[in-house]
Amino acid sequence: MTRAILKLFVALLMFSATTLAQTNDAAAIIPNSEVQSTTASIQSKDKGATLRTVDVGNANVGVAIRHRPKGTPDGPVIHLKVSEVYFITAGSATLATGGTMEDQKPMAGGGDNTGPSVRGAVAKPNDVRPVKVGDVIIIPKGMPHWFTDITEDLTYTVVRVDPEKSMALK
């Protein structure tokens, strides 16, 4: 074998050895009954609830449900260490993402549920589009994002990925 192929083989072998590691810990399961009762408890309020945040080894992963009543747009937010995935389960809204955030101020209470976050103003987002039931949105860490218009009550499940483990476990 050539030297380059041998180096590649050794690198792949080392990588596969680290990825084959197993854990005997149990999977985190959130029963549908808990999801439904949490969703019911936050309906008609502008709030959310974290169901679980667990340590998966190389990151903390959190699952939350968020509800936003019709007509309650918010301002831009950036999560500095956490990426989010939204699964829209009810309603519709207009989502803005990207742009340059000015006048950044630390978000009160940031850290437990979303890791360190800031709010501010974005004069021109990179993308503005409607979202509705069934849509899945991926928001990388460091990206300004906000709902500019909530056209009907909006409920969504949020999966948060935190490789720096800045979110509190629950």
C-alpha positions as CSV (number, residue, x, y, z in Angstrom):
1,M,0.0,0.0,0.0
2,T,1.1,3.5,-0.6
3,R,1.9,5.7,2.3
4,A,-1.2,7.9,1.7
5,I,-3.5,5.0,1.6
6,L,-2.0,3.6,4.7
7,K,-2.5,6.9,6.5
8,L,-6.1,7.0,5.3
9,F,-6.7,3.5,6.5
10,V,-5.3,4.2,10.0
11,A,-7.4,7.4,10.2
12,L,-10.6,5.6,9.3
13,L,-9.8,2.8,11.7
14,M,-9.2,5.3,14.6
15,F,-12.5,7.1,13.6
16,S,-14.5,4.0,13.5
17,A,-13.2,2.9,16.9
18,T,-14.4,6.1,18.5
19,T,-17.8,5.9,16.8
20,L,-18.4,2.3,17.8
21,A,-18.4,3.2,21.5
22,Q,-21.7,2.3,23.1
23,T,-23.5,3.4,26.2
24,N,-25.7,1.4,28.5
25,D,-27.8,4.5,29.5
26,A,-31.5,4.4,28.7
27,A,-33.0,6.5,25.9
28,A,-35.0,9.6,27.0
29,I,-38.6,9.0,26.2
30,I,-41.3,11.7,26.4
31,P,-44.7,9.9,26.4
32,N,-47.4,11.4,24.2
33,S,-49.5,12.0,27.4
34,E,-46.8,14.4,28.7
35,V,-46.5,16.1,25.3
36,Q,-50.3,16.6,25.1
37,S,-50.7,17.8,28.7
38,T,-47.8,20.2,28.3
39,T,-49.3,21.5,25.0
40,A,-52.7,22.0,26.7
41,S,-51.2,23.8,29.6
42,I,-49.5,26.4,27.4
43,Q,-52.3,26.9,24.9
44,S,-53.7,30.5,24.7
45,K,-50.6,31.8,26.4
46,D,-47.4,33.2,24.9
47,K,-45.1,30.7,26.5
48,G,-43.3,27.4,26.2
49,A,-42.2,24.5,28.3
50,T,-39.0,22.4,28.1
51,L,-39.9,18.7,28.2
52,R,-36.4,17.3,28.5
53,T,-32.8,18.3,28.1
54,V,-30.4,15.4,28.2
55,D,-26.6,14.9,27.8
56,V,-26.0,12.7,24.7
57,G,-22.3,12.6,25.1
58,N,-21.0,15.1,22.6
59,A,-23.9,17.6,23.2
60,N,-26.9,18.4,25.3
61,V,-30.2,18.0,23.3
62,G,-33.4,19.6,24.5
63,V,-37.0,19.2,23.4
64,A,-39.6,21.9,24.1
65,I,-43.0,23.0,23.1
66,R,-43.7,26.6,22.3
67,H,-47.1,28.4,21.7
68,R,-47.5,31.8,20.3
69,P,-51.0,33.3,20.1
70,K,-52.2,35.1,16.9
71,G,-50.9,38.7,16.7
72,T,-48.0,38.4,19.1
73,P,-44.9,38.9,16.9
74,D,-41.5,39.1,18.7
75,G,-38.2,40.7,18.0
76,P,-35.0,39.1,16.7
77,V,-33.1,36.7,18.9
78,I,-29.7,34.9,18.4
79,H,-28.8,31.8,20.4
80,L,-25.0,32.0,20.6
81,K,-24.3,28.3,21.2
82,V,-27.5,26.4,20.4
83,S,-29.0,25.4,17.0
84,E,-32.8,24.8,16.8
85,V,-35.1,22.7,14.8
86,Y,-38.8,23.7,14.7
87,F,-41.6,21.3,13.8
88,I,-44.8,23.4,13.2
89,T,-47.7,21.4,14.7
90,A,-50.5,24.1,14.6
91,G,-51.1,27.5,13.1
92,S,-49.1,29.7,10.7
93,A,-46.8,32.7,10.9
94,T,-44.2,34.7,9.0
95,L,-40.6,33.8,10.0
96,A,-37.6,36.1,9.3
97,T,-34.1,34.9,9.5
98,G,-30.6,36.2,9.0
99,G,-29.3,39.7,8.6
100,T,-27.0,41.7,10.9
101,M,-28.2,42.3,14.5
102,E,-27.5,45.7,16.0
103,D,-27.8,46.8,19.7
104,Q,-27.4,43.3,21.0
105,K,-28.4,42.8,24.7
106,P,-28.2,39.6,26.7
107,M,-31.6,37.9,26.9
108,A,-33.0,37.7,30.5
109,G,-33.1,34.2,31.7
110,G,-31.0,32.9,28.8
111,G,-29.0,29.8,29.4
112,D,-31.4,27.3,31.0
113,N,-33.5,26.6,27.9
114,T,-31.6,28.1,25.0
115,G,-28.1,28.7,26.1
116,P,-26.7,32.3,26.1
117,S,-28.9,34.4,23.8
118,V,-29.2,38.1,22.8
119,R,-31.9,40.3,21.5
120,G,-31.6,43.3,19.2
121,A,-32.7,44.9,16.0
122,V,-32.2,43.6,12.4
123,A,-32.9,46.2,9.7
124,K,-32.9,43.8,6.8
125,P,-33.3,40.0,7.3
126,N,-31.9,37.7,4.7
127,D,-35.1,35.7,4.3
128,V,-38.8,36.3,5.2
129,R,-41.3,33.6,4.5
130,P,-44.6,32.1,5.7
131,V,-44.5,28.9,7.7
132,K,-47.4,26.5,8.5
133,V,-48.4,23.1,9.9
134,G,-46.0,20.4,8.7
135,D,-43.0,22.8,8.1
136,V,-39.7,22.0,9.6
137,I,-37.2,24.9,10.1
138,I,-33.5,24.5,11.0
139,I,-32.0,27.6,12.7
140,P,-28.2,27.3,13.1
141,K,-26.6,28.9,16.2
142,G,-25.7,32.5,15.7
143,M,-28.5,33.2,13.2
144,P,-31.0,36.0,14.0
145,H,-34.6,34.7,13.8
146,W,-38.1,35.9,14.8
147,F,-41.7,35.7,13.8
148,T,-42.7,39.0,12.2
149,D,-46.4,38.1,12.0
150,I,-48.4,35.3,13.7
151,T,-51.4,34.9,11.5
152,E,-53.1,32.3,13.6
153,D,-52.2,30.7,16.9
154,L,-48.9,28.9,16.4
155,T,-47.6,25.8,18.2
156,Y,-44.3,24.1,17.5
157,T,-42.0,21.5,18.9
158,V,-38.4,22.7,19.3
159,V,-35.4,20.4,19.3
160,R,-32.3,22.3,20.6
161,V,-28.8,21.0,19.9
162,D,-26.1,22.3,22.3
163,P,-22.6,21.0,21.6
164,E,-21.1,23.3,24.2
165,K,-23.5,22.0,26.9
166,S,-24.6,25.5,27.9
167,M,-28.3,24.4,28.5
168,A,-29.3,23.1,31.9
169,L,-30.3,19.4,32.0
170,K,-33.9,18.5,32.8
